[in-house]
Amino acid sequence: MKAVIHSTNHSQKDGFALVVTMLVVLVVSALTTGAVLVGGNHILANRYYERTNQLQIMARSGLEYARALVNGDPTLYPDSAYATLEDGAPVKDGYGNTIPGVKRWLYVGPTGVTTGQYGIFGSVVSIVRDDGGGEVVRRSQISQESFAKFAYFTDIEPSNISFGGGDQIFGPVHSNSDLKIYASGATFHQSVRTAKRVPSPQYGTFKMGYEEHVPRIEMPQTADLNKVAAQAAAGGTLFTGNTNGSYGQASTRIEFVAVDLNNDGDVTDEDEGFFKVYQSGDEAWVVATWDSDLKNNENCGTWYGDTFVAAANHPYDHDGDPGTPDRTAIQALTSPARRCYLGGHESITNGFVVNDGKGSWLPYAGVQAPGLAGRPDAGYLFPLSRQYNPSFKGVITVTGKVAVSGILRGRVTLASTDDIILADDIVYATDPGAGLCQDMFGIFSGARVIVADNLLNAPVRPQNGWNHRTYDDTKDEFFHGVILALDIFTVQNYNSGSQNDESCEAKTWGRGCLYITGGIIQRTRGAVGTGGGTGYVKRYSFDACAAEEPPPYFPTTGHFAKGQYFQVDPVGFSVAAYYELLTPRN
């Protein structure tokens, strides 16, 4: 019995072991199968990732290819909607081989605010699909570079003008000509590029190096002026002038005015910028030019307390004492209180008058800003803000020549079909050195931009044989803004006049310092002074705000720079709907 019982227990144990073994085999098999499946899925996942990554690379390369196409042929970039650059085109690798089973679609068009007021912005869309159903959509913003990005730009560098004399140039420099430097040296603090050569680089100090034989950048065309004029017409700021007057003279004058509307002690609020427009048939009077003794001049005179009396109105009994000889014109012109003013200035008439007998101010037809109530010139102040002129586009255009001066609060481009004459200082309400980018002025001339040789900008003799004297509030000239001349930027009579009657900082010179904060773009480089001491000493600074936030509708180089990059969900994607979404109604 014991043997039988012993035999039965052993058989049960063998059966249990068999079951355990079979379970182990099943588990191992399951684990092995799972491992195979996991390994297979991992391979598939890797392959999917690699394929998706390849499609992304193809899409991104398409964005750069599209940007290269529109840079090479600007006509490919549409004015509205979008253009198709590739329509299901095969994609090639870096060796030029076609990648099988992959096609690409490329589109380009304007997006954002498309008026051009804040620059020209667009988007490139790249779509890549493969035969397996994979699809990738990518977008890149592009923007045309503004000419305002340059501190100095020329198409032509004359043979007789070079950098030198210790010139300090801040900001990017580009020329389509040879950049010549005198042995007296010049320092360039930012990038320097030329489509030709730098013949004597040893005379220059290049803080960021220089490049030669880069692609040309073409100057804007007259057609760009027409576009700006259309915007000015829409904003009610297109004015009809003429080309009358000698070189450096104009019959139309624009004076920028900043007004403290809210009485907070400053003129930096957004709605506090204005301008006035004066016109006269006497162009010399408008810009205060004079070529003989000043004794009979009506632009210049002296102050007796709160009363201004022109030289032409002397002798003048200034104290009412019959026992004291009347002050003569020459005494007035040599008085410490002597001053000269541009034609139409309210100081000449001891208060604002609409018509001074020589010319008149143009009325503003829009709604008057409430804070102007009580000002005699309130009805003649054109607002520079949309708050008081909702149609204003940031552009003022004059057909013909125009002289300009004043204090600018706002962002505006002044364009002219002819010469623009800098008749007196033009400064921002907020110092550009503060880096706040509140004010911005673009000067866009279809011909020349000229610093006037007049009674405010240059020291003059009150009469022959007398020493030169200054008749402005400052001896130097200050111009804030970006200057673009389709011909030349220059100083009137730069090679004549005073040689040592004013100083530029510690240096005795003819007309003192010419301070420009912004940039100078011109077809042909013009002269502002000579080594003999006439004209001005250059003191140019670059306004970085102009590159970041250029003046409204300021011309662009036509070159598209790369902007932000975006991933787009391909599910239900429609290129037409997408561009419509990216372009708000203006």
C-alpha positions as CSV (number, residue, x, y, z in Angstrom):
1,M,0.0,0.0,0.0
2,K,2.8,2.4,0.8
3,A,4.4,1.6,-2.6
4,V,1.1,2.3,-4.3
5,I,0.6,5.5,-2.4
6,H,4.2,6.6,-3.1
7,S,3.6,5.9,-6.9
8,T,0.4,8.0,-7.0
9,N,2.1,11.1,-5.3
10,H,5.0,11.0,-7.8
11,S,2.6,11.0,-10.8
12,Q,0.7,14.0,-9.5
13,K,3.9,16.0,-9.0
14,D,5.0,15.2,-12.6
15,G,1.7,16.4,-14.0
16,F,2.0,19.7,-12.0
17,A,5.5,20.2,-13.3
18,L,4.3,19.7,-16.9
19,V,1.7,22.4,-16.4
20,V,4.2,24.8,-15.0
21,T,6.5,24.1,-17.9
22,M,3.8,24.7,-20.4
23,L,2.9,28.0,-18.7
24,V,6.5,29.1,-18.7
25,V,6.8,28.2,-22.4
26,L,3.7,30.2,-23.2
27,V,4.9,33.2,-21.2
28,V,8.3,33.1,-22.8
29,S,6.6,32.7,-26.2
30,A,4.4,35.7,-25.4
31,L,7.3,37.7,-24.3
32,T,9.3,36.8,-27.4
33,T,6.3,37.6,-29.6
34,G,5.8,40.9,-27.8
35,A,9.5,41.7,-28.1
36,V,9.3,41.0,-31.8
37,L,6.2,43.2,-32.1
38,V,7.7,46.0,-30.1
39,G,10.9,45.8,-32.1
40,G,8.9,45.9,-35.3
41,N,6.9,48.9,-34.0
42,H,10.1,50.6,-33.0
43,I,11.5,50.2,-36.5
44,L,8.2,51.5,-38.0
45,A,8.2,54.4,-35.6
46,N,11.8,55.2,-36.6
47,R,11.0,55.0,-40.2
48,Y,8.0,57.3,-39.8
49,Y,10.0,59.8,-37.8
50,E,12.8,59.7,-40.4
51,R,10.3,60.2,-43.3
52,T,8.5,63.0,-41.4
53,N,11.8,64.6,-40.7
54,Q,12.8,64.4,-44.3
55,L,9.5,66.0,-45.4
56,Q,10.1,68.8,-42.9
57,I,13.6,69.4,-44.3
58,M,12.2,69.5,-47.8
59,A,9.5,72.0,-46.7
60,R,12.0,74.3,-45.0
61,S,14.3,74.2,-48.0
62,G,11.3,75.2,-50.1
63,L,10.8,78.3,-48.0
64,E,14.4,79.5,-48.7
65,Y,14.1,78.5,-52.3
66,A,11.0,80.6,-52.7
67,R,12.7,83.6,-51.0
68,A,15.6,83.3,-53.4
69,L,13.2,83.2,-56.3
70,V,11.4,86.5,-55.4
71,N,14.7,88.1,-54.6
72,G,16.0,87.1,-58.0
73,D,12.9,88.2,-59.8
74,P,10.8,90.8,-57.9
75,T,7.9,90.5,-60.4
76,L,7.1,87.1,-58.9
77,Y,5.9,88.9,-55.7
78,P,2.2,89.8,-56.1
79,D,0.6,93.1,-54.9
80,S,-2.3,91.1,-53.4
81,A,-3.5,87.6,-52.7
82,Y,-0.8,85.1,-53.4
83,A,1.3,83.7,-56.3
84,T,2.1,80.0,-57.0
85,L,5.9,79.4,-57.4
86,E,5.7,75.6,-57.5
87,D,2.7,73.5,-58.2
88,G,3.3,69.8,-57.3
89,A,6.9,70.0,-58.5
90,P,9.4,67.2,-57.9
91,V,11.8,67.7,-55.1
92,K,15.6,67.3,-55.5
93,D,18.3,66.5,-53.0
94,G,21.5,68.4,-52.5
95,Y,23.1,66.6,-55.4
96,G,20.3,67.5,-57.9
97,N,18.7,64.0,-57.8
98,T,15.0,63.8,-57.8
99,I,13.6,62.3,-54.6
100,P,11.1,59.6,-55.6
101,G,7.5,59.9,-54.4
102,V,7.7,63.4,-53.1
103,K,6.1,66.7,-54.5
104,R,6.1,70.3,-53.3
105,W,3.9,73.3,-53.6
106,L,5.3,76.9,-52.9
107,Y,3.2,80.1,-52.5
108,V,4.1,83.7,-51.7
109,G,2.1,86.8,-51.1
110,P,1.7,89.9,-48.9
111,T,0.4,89.4,-45.3
112,G,-0.2,91.5,-42.3
113,V,-0.9,95.2,-43.0
114,T,-0.4,95.3,-46.8
115,T,-0.6,99.0,-47.4
116,G,3.1,99.4,-47.0
117,Q,2.8,102.1,-44.3
118,Y,4.8,100.1,-41.9
119,G,6.9,98.2,-44.5
120,I,6.3,95.4,-46.9
121,F,5.6,92.1,-45.3
122,G,4.7,88.8,-46.7
123,S,4.7,85.0,-46.2
124,V,6.0,82.0,-48.0
125,V,4.1,78.8,-47.6
126,S,5.7,75.4,-48.4
127,I,3.7,72.2,-48.7
128,V,5.4,68.8,-49.2
129,R,3.5,65.5,-49.7
130,D,4.7,62.0,-50.4
131,D,3.0,58.9,-52.0
132,G,2.5,57.4,-48.5
133,G,0.1,60.1,-47.5
134,G,2.6,62.1,-45.5
135,E,2.1,65.9,-45.6
136,V,4.0,68.8,-44.0
137,V,3.0,72.5,-44.2
138,R,5.5,75.2,-43.1
139,R,5.3,79.1,-43.3
140,S,8.0,81.7,-43.1
141,Q,7.5,85.4,-42.8
142,I,9.5,87.7,-45.1
143,S,10.0,91.4,-45.2
144,Q,11.6,93.8,-47.6
145,E,14.5,95.7,-46.1
146,S,13.9,99.4,-45.9
147,F,16.5,101.9,-47.1
148,A,16.2,103.4,-43.7
149,K,18.4,100.5,-42.4
150,F,21.5,102.3,-43.9
151,A,23.4,105.0,-42.2
152,Y,25.1,105.7,-45.5
153,F,24.2,104.6,-49.0
154,T,25.4,105.7,-52.4
155,D,25.0,104.4,-56.0
156,I,27.8,106.6,-57.3
157,E,30.9,107.8,-55.4
158,P,32.5,110.7,-57.3
159,S,36.2,110.6,-58.0
160,N,36.8,113.8,-56.1
161,I,35.1,112.9,-52.8
162,S,36.4,110.4,-50.3
163,F,36.1,109.6,-46.6
164,G,38.8,111.1,-44.5
165,G,39.7,113.7,-42.0
166,G,38.9,111.3,-39.1
167,D,35.3,110.7,-40.3
168,Q,33.3,108.5,-37.8
169,I,30.5,106.6,-39.5
170,F,28.1,104.8,-37.3
171,G,25.6,102.3,-38.8
172,P,25.5,100.1,-41.9
173,V,27.3,101.4,-45.0
174,H,26.7,100.3,-48.6
175,S,27.8,101.6,-52.0
176,N,27.6,100.4,-55.5
177,S,30.9,102.1,-56.2
178,D,34.4,102.0,-54.9
179,L,34.6,103.2,-51.3
180,K,37.6,105.6,-51.3
181,I,39.4,106.7,-48.1
182,Y,41.9,109.5,-47.8
183,A,45.2,108.9,-45.9
184,S,43.8,111.1,-43.1
185,G,41.6,108.1,-42.2
186,A,38.0,107.1,-41.4
187,T,36.4,104.8,-38.9
188,F,33.5,102.6,-39.7
189,H,31.7,101.2,-36.7
190,Q,29.3,98.8,-38.3
191,S,29.1,96.7,-41.5
192,V,30.7,98.1,-44.7
193,R,29.7,96.6,-48.1
194,T,30.5,97.6,-51.6
195,A,29.5,96.2,-55.0
196,K,33.1,97.1,-56.1
197,R,36.2,97.6,-54.0
198,V,37.8,99.4,-51.1
199,P,40.9,100.6,-53.0
200,S,42.8,101.8,-49.9
201,P,41.6,99.7,-46.9
202,Q,44.7,100.5,-44.9
203,Y,43.4,104.0,-44.3
204,G,40.2,102.8,-42.8
205,T,39.4,101.3,-39.4
206,F,36.6,98.7,-39.9
207,K,35.1,97.7,-36.5
208,M,33.1,94.9,-38.2
209,G,35.2,94.3,-41.3
210,Y,34.2,95.0,-44.9
211,E,32.9,93.1,-47.9
212,E,33.7,93.7,-51.5
213,H,31.9,92.7,-54.7
214,V,28.6,92.1,-53.0
215,P,25.4,92.3,-55.2
216,R,24.2,95.8,-56.2
217,I,21.2,97.4,-54.5
218,E,19.3,99.5,-57.0
219,M,18.0,103.0,-56.0
220,P,14.2,103.6,-55.8
221,Q,12.5,104.9,-58.8
222,T,10.1,107.8,-59.5
223,A,7.3,105.3,-59.4
224,D,7.9,105.0,-55.7
225,L,7.1,108.7,-55.4
226,N,3.8,108.2,-57.2
227,K,2.8,105.5,-54.7
228,V,3.6,107.8,-51.8
229,A,1.7,110.7,-53.4
230,A,-1.4,108.4,-53.7
231,Q,-1.3,107.8,-50.0
232,A,-0.9,111.5,-49.2
233,A,-3.9,112.3,-51.4
234,A,-6.0,109.7,-49.5
235,G,-5.0,111.4,-46.2
236,G,-5.6,115.0,-47.4
237,T,-1.9,115.9,-47.2
238,L,-1.0,116.3,-50.9
239,F,0.0,119.9,-51.7
240,T,0.6,121.6,-55.0
241,G,3.7,123.7,-55.2
242,N,6.0,124.6,-58.0
243,T,9.7,124.6,-59.1
244,N,10.1,128.4,-59.0
245,G,13.1,130.1,-57.4
246,S,16.8,129.7,-57.6
247,Y,18.8,126.7,-56.3
248,G,18.1,126.3,-52.6
249,Q,14.9,128.2,-52.7
250,A,11.2,127.2,-52.7
251,S,7.8,128.8,-52.7
252,T,6.3,126.2,-50.3
253,R,7.4,125.8,-46.7
254,I,6.4,123.2,-44.2
255,E,6.9,123.8,-40.5
256,F,6.5,121.0,-38.0
257,V,4.9,122.1,-34.7
258,A,4.6,120.2,-31.4
259,V,1.8,121.4,-29.1
260,D,1.3,120.6,-25.4
261,L,-2.4,119.8,-25.8
262,N,-3.0,118.4,-22.2
263,N,-0.8,121.0,-20.4
264,D,1.4,118.3,-18.8
265,G,4.6,120.2,-19.5
266,D,5.8,118.2,-22.5
267,V,5.0,117.7,-26.2
268,T,5.6,113.9,-26.4
269,D,2.0,112.6,-26.4
270,E,0.9,110.7,-29.5
271,D,-1.6,113.4,-30.6
272,E,0.6,116.4,-30.0
273,G,2.3,116.6,-33.5
274,F,1.2,119.0,-36.2
275,F,2.5,120.9,-39.2
276,K,1.7,124.1,-41.1
277,V,2.0,124.9,-44.8
278,Y,3.1,128.4,-46.0
279,Q,3.2,129.5,-49.6
280,S,4.6,132.7,-51.2
281,G,5.6,134.1,-54.6
282,D,8.8,135.4,-53.1
283,E,11.0,132.3,-52.8
284,A,14.0,134.2,-51.3
285,W,11.7,135.4,-48.5
286,V,10.4,131.9,-47.8
287,V,13.8,130.4,-47.1
288,A,15.5,133.6,-45.9
289,T,18.2,133.9,-48.5
290,W,20.1,137.2,-49.0
291,D,23.1,138.1,-51.1
292,S,23.8,141.7,-50.1
293,D,23.8,144.0,-47.0
294,L,21.1,143.2,-44.5
295,K,20.1,146.7,-43.7
296,N,16.9,146.5,-45.8
297,N,16.2,142.9,-44.9
298,E,12.8,141.8,-43.6
299,N,13.7,138.4,-42.4
300,C,16.3,139.7,-39.9
301,G,16.2,142.3,-37.1
302,T,16.4,142.5,-33.4
303,W,14.2,142.1,-30.3
304,Y,13.2,145.0,-28.1
305,G,11.8,143.2,-25.1
306,D,8.8,141.3,-26.5
307,T,8.8,143.1,-29.8
308,F,10.7,142.1,-32.9
309,V,11.6,144.8,-35.4
310,A,13.0,143.9,-38.9
311,A,16.2,145.6,-40.1
312,A,14.2,147.2,-42.9
313,N,12.1,149.0,-40.3
314,H,15.0,150.9,-38.8
315,P,15.9,153.5,-37.7
316,Y,13.6,152.6,-34.8
317,D,12.9,154.6,-31.6
318,H,13.2,151.8,-29.2
319,D,12.8,153.7,-25.9
320,G,10.6,156.7,-26.8
321,D,13.3,159.1,-25.6
322,P,13.6,162.0,-28.1
323,G,17.0,162.8,-26.6
324,T,18.4,159.4,-27.6
325,P,19.3,158.7,-31.2
326,D,17.2,156.1,-32.9
327,R,18.8,152.7,-33.3
328,T,20.0,152.1,-36.9
329,A,19.7,148.9,-38.9
330,I,23.3,148.1,-38.5
331,Q,23.0,148.5,-34.7
332,A,20.0,146.2,-34.7
333,L,21.9,143.6,-36.8
334,T,24.8,143.6,-34.4
335,S,22.7,143.6,-31.3
336,P,23.0,140.5,-28.9
337,A,19.2,140.1,-29.5
338,R,19.6,139.9,-33.3
339,R,17.7,137.1,-35.1
340,C,16.6,136.0,-38.6
341,Y,13.5,134.0,-39.4
342,L,12.1,132.1,-42.3
343,G,9.3,133.8,-44.3
344,G,5.9,133.6,-42.6
345,H,7.3,133.0,-39.1
346,E,5.1,134.5,-36.5
347,S,8.0,136.3,-34.8
348,I,8.4,138.6,-37.8
349,T,4.8,139.8,-37.5
350,N,4.8,139.7,-33.6
351,G,2.1,137.1,-33.6
352,F,0.5,134.7,-36.1
353,V,-1.2,136.2,-39.1
354,V,-2.7,134.2,-41.9
355,N,-1.5,136.6,-44.7
356,D,1.6,138.7,-44.0
357,G,1.5,140.5,-47.3
358,K,4.1,138.2,-48.8
359,G,2.4,134.9,-48.5
360,S,-0.1,133.0,-46.5
361,W,-0.7,129.8,-44.5
362,L,-3.0,127.1,-45.9
363,P,-6.1,126.2,-43.7
364,Y,-6.8,122.8,-42.4
365,A,-10.2,121.6,-43.5
366,G,-10.6,118.8,-40.9
367,V,-11.8,118.8,-37.3
368,Q,-9.8,120.9,-35.0
369,A,-8.1,119.3,-32.0
370,P,-9.9,120.4,-28.8
371,G,-6.6,121.3,-27.1
372,L,-5.9,124.0,-29.8
373,A,-8.8,126.2,-28.8
374,G,-7.6,129.8,-28.3
375,R,-4.5,129.5,-30.5
376,P,-4.4,132.0,-33.4
377,D,-3.0,129.3,-35.7
378,A,-5.4,126.6,-34.6
379,G,-7.2,126.4,-38.0
380,Y,-3.9,126.1,-39.8
381,L,-2.4,123.2,-37.9
382,F,-2.6,119.8,-39.8
383,P,-2.5,116.9,-37.3
384,L,0.1,114.2,-37.6
385,S,-2.0,111.7,-35.7
386,R,-5.0,109.7,-36.8
387,Q,-6.9,110.7,-33.7
388,Y,-7.6,114.1,-35.3
389,N,-7.2,113.0,-39.0
390,P,-8.4,109.4,-39.3
391,S,-7.5,109.3,-43.0
392,F,-3.8,110.3,-42.4
393,K,-1.4,107.8,-43.9
394,G,1.8,109.1,-42.4
395,V,2.8,110.8,-45.6
396,I,3.0,114.4,-46.7
397,T,3.7,115.0,-50.4
398,V,4.5,118.3,-52.3
399,T,4.5,118.5,-56.0
400,G,7.4,120.8,-56.6
401,K,10.1,122.2,-54.3
402,V,9.6,122.5,-50.5
403,A,11.5,123.9,-47.6
404,V,11.2,122.3,-44.2
405,S,12.0,122.9,-40.5
406,G,10.6,122.6,-37.0
407,I,10.0,120.1,-34.2
408,L,8.5,116.8,-35.2
409,R,6.2,114.8,-32.9
410,G,5.0,111.7,-34.8
411,R,6.0,109.4,-37.6
412,V,5.9,110.8,-41.1
413,T,7.5,110.7,-44.5
414,L,7.8,114.0,-46.4
415,A,8.1,113.4,-50.2
416,S,8.6,115.9,-53.0
417,T,8.8,115.5,-56.7
418,D,11.7,118.0,-56.7
419,D,14.2,119.5,-54.3
420,I,13.7,119.4,-50.5
421,I,15.5,122.3,-48.8
422,L,16.5,121.9,-45.2
423,A,15.9,125.6,-44.2
424,D,16.5,125.3,-40.5
425,D,16.8,122.7,-37.8
426,I,14.5,119.6,-37.8
427,V,14.5,117.8,-34.5
428,Y,12.3,115.2,-32.8
429,A,10.2,116.1,-29.8
430,T,11.8,113.1,-28.1
431,D,15.6,112.9,-28.3
432,P,16.5,110.0,-30.6
433,G,19.4,109.2,-28.3
434,A,16.9,108.0,-25.8
435,G,16.2,105.0,-27.9
436,L,12.4,105.2,-27.4
437,C,11.6,105.2,-31.1
438,Q,8.7,107.6,-30.6
439,D,9.4,109.9,-33.5
440,M,10.5,109.1,-37.1
441,F,11.0,111.3,-40.1
442,G,11.7,110.2,-43.6
443,I,12.8,112.8,-46.3
444,F,12.2,111.4,-49.8
445,S,13.2,113.7,-52.7
446,G,12.7,113.0,-56.4
447,A,15.7,115.3,-57.0
448,R,18.1,116.8,-54.4
449,V,18.1,117.3,-50.6
450,I,19.9,120.6,-50.0
451,V,21.0,122.2,-46.7
452,A,20.2,125.9,-47.5
453,D,22.9,128.6,-47.5
454,N,20.6,131.1,-45.8
455,L,20.5,133.6,-43.0
456,L,19.8,130.9,-40.3
457,N,22.2,128.1,-41.4
458,A,25.2,130.2,-42.3
459,P,27.0,133.1,-40.5
460,V,26.7,136.2,-42.6
461,R,28.1,139.8,-42.7
462,P,25.5,142.5,-41.7
463,Q,27.1,144.6,-44.4
464,N,30.3,144.5,-46.5
465,G,33.5,144.8,-44.4
466,W,31.9,143.6,-41.2
467,N,32.7,140.3,-39.5
468,H,30.4,137.3,-40.0
469,R,27.7,136.8,-37.4
470,T,25.3,134.1,-36.4
471,Y,21.6,134.9,-36.6
472,D,20.0,131.7,-35.5
473,D,19.4,130.3,-32.0
474,T,22.3,127.9,-32.5
475,K,25.4,128.1,-34.6
476,D,25.2,124.4,-35.6
477,E,22.6,122.6,-37.7
478,F,20.6,119.6,-36.3
479,F,18.6,117.3,-38.6
480,H,16.8,114.2,-37.3
481,G,15.6,111.8,-39.9
482,V,16.5,109.5,-42.8
483,I,17.3,111.4,-46.0
484,L,16.8,109.8,-49.4
485,A,17.6,111.7,-52.5
486,L,17.1,110.2,-56.0
487,D,19.8,112.6,-57.1
488,I,22.1,114.1,-54.4
489,F,22.4,115.3,-50.8
490,T,24.5,118.4,-50.5
491,V,25.1,121.8,-48.9
492,Q,24.4,124.9,-50.9
493,N,27.6,126.8,-51.7
494,Y,29.6,124.4,-49.6
495,N,32.8,125.7,-51.2
496,S,32.3,129.4,-50.4
497,G,31.4,131.8,-47.6
498,S,32.8,131.8,-44.0
499,Q,35.9,129.8,-43.4
500,N,36.6,130.2,-39.7
501,D,33.7,132.2,-38.1
502,E,32.0,129.4,-36.3
503,S,33.3,126.3,-34.6
504,C,32.4,122.6,-34.7
505,E,33.0,121.5,-31.1
506,A,36.7,122.4,-30.6
507,K,37.4,122.9,-34.3
508,T,37.2,126.3,-35.9
509,W,35.3,126.0,-39.2
510,G,33.1,127.9,-41.7
511,R,29.5,127.0,-40.7
512,G,30.1,124.8,-37.7
513,C,28.9,121.2,-37.2
514,L,26.3,119.4,-39.4
515,Y,24.6,117.0,-37.0
516,I,22.5,114.4,-38.7
517,T,20.9,111.6,-36.7
518,G,19.4,109.0,-39.0
519,G,20.8,108.1,-42.4
520,I,21.7,109.5,-45.8
521,I,20.8,107.6,-49.0
522,Q,21.6,109.2,-52.3
523,R,22.3,108.3,-55.9
524,T,25.5,110.4,-56.1
525,R,27.5,111.5,-53.1
526,G,27.4,115.2,-52.6
527,A,29.8,117.6,-50.8
528,V,29.0,119.3,-47.5
529,G,32.3,121.2,-47.0
530,T,35.9,121.5,-48.1
531,G,39.3,121.0,-46.6
532,G,39.8,124.7,-46.8
533,G,37.3,125.3,-44.0
534,T,34.2,126.2,-45.9
535,G,30.8,124.5,-45.4
536,Y,30.4,122.1,-42.5
537,V,32.2,119.5,-40.5
538,K,30.2,116.2,-40.5
539,R,28.9,114.8,-37.3
540,Y,26.6,111.9,-38.4
541,S,24.9,109.4,-36.1
542,F,22.8,106.4,-37.0
543,D,19.3,106.0,-35.6
544,A,18.8,102.3,-35.0
545,C,15.0,103.0,-34.6
546,A,14.9,103.7,-38.4
547,A,16.0,100.2,-39.2
548,E,13.5,98.6,-36.8
549,E,10.6,101.0,-37.4
550,P,11.2,102.8,-40.7
551,P,9.3,105.9,-41.7
552,P,5.8,105.3,-43.2
553,Y,5.9,104.1,-46.9
554,F,9.6,104.6,-47.0
555,P,11.2,103.0,-50.1
556,T,12.6,99.5,-49.7
557,T,15.6,97.8,-51.3
558,G,13.4,95.0,-52.8
559,H,15.4,92.4,-51.0
560,F,13.3,90.1,-48.8
561,A,14.8,89.2,-45.4
562,K,13.9,86.0,-43.5
563,G,11.5,86.4,-40.6
564,Q,9.8,84.0,-38.1
565,Y,9.2,80.4,-38.9
566,F,5.9,78.5,-38.2
567,Q,4.6,75.0,-38.3
568,V,1.1,74.7,-39.8
569,D,-1.4,71.8,-39.2
570,P,-2.0,70.2,-42.6
571,V,-5.4,68.8,-41.7
572,G,-8.0,70.6,-43.9
573,F,-5.4,73.1,-45.0
574,S,-6.4,75.6,-47.7
575,V,-3.8,78.0,-49.1
576,A,-6.4,80.5,-50.2
577,A,-8.2,80.6,-46.9
578,Y,-4.8,80.7,-45.1
579,Y,-3.6,83.9,-46.9
580,E,-7.0,85.5,-46.4
581,L,-6.7,84.8,-42.7
582,L,-3.2,86.3,-42.6
583,T,-4.3,89.5,-44.3
584,P,-6.5,91.7,-42.2
585,R,-8.9,94.2,-43.8
586,N,-7.2,97.6,-44.0
